[in-house]
């Protein structure tokens, strides 16, 4: 192996740059050439490659976003697009490819692997919905970004005796919502993984009011329902007039936390060393804080579930 390429795909996540840096510097440490692919699979199809060296990745470990840019590619889903990407990899003499992204990115990586490309995936998504790893790059930062906003809203809710509904990101997964709910002391949590009962929520709010509590916080995962919809249902059913805050894309930006910067560095380095060990068609992960590998297909075929312990904590500690 002489030349390793790295690309970022799908939604950006804090810590992607730290992972890129780790891939490049680990490759150089092992006397390999490092190449960056601009704009994800779109850039791969177009042969948009840039050489990367120590200086190229200097000072990026704490930068949000991705210096390689990211884009979704409809062309790559076609046979013609896949064939063109394979041609570009062969033409550039790429021996190994590190893909930083989520399960959608790994589906693309699986197609390349099935055509003979040595691919290693690095899970970078704020949603934390990739199986095979306890945490994904960007998740911890997104949770802390959301938590900082929720803590400020708590102050306002307490001062004005109000009910607040906060909608957080996470696509079809409730991992961000659950972490924020536990850390912020929310009274109620709405996630896609659990059935929602409006009656149960109303009973909970009635009970807290009866005990003299005048302000409450509900955390809603975007994949379960919109905060605006929940507000309307509460007002129509029980007369509760809540204030709504949708945190949106602010959760995807900003400098990575120390946890994410370290996680991304470990994963990026381990990805290159896995390629050198002859591993391919696999994804890097951490299980019980130890580096691990699983097949790329596990990232979307295996169901990753919310922690029952943390779900129970929301219920126990909101009384």
Buried (B, 14 or more C-beta within 10 A) or exposed (E): BEBBBBBBBBBBBBBBBBBBBBBBBBBBEEEBBBBBBBBBBBBBBBBBBBEBEEEBBEEBBBBBBBBBBBEBBEBBEEEEBBEBBBEBBEEBEBBBBBBBBBBBBBBBBBBBBEEEBBBBBBBBBBBBBBBBBBBBBBBBBBBBBBBEBBEEBBEEBEEEEBBBBBBBBBBEBBBBBBBBBBBBEBBBBBBBBBEBEBEEBBEBBEEBBEEEEEBBBBBBBBBBBBBBBBBEBBEEEBEBEBBBBBBEEBBBBBBBBEBBBBBBBBBBBBBBBBBBEEBBBBBBBBEEEEBBBBBBBBBBEEEBEBEEEBBEBBEEEBE
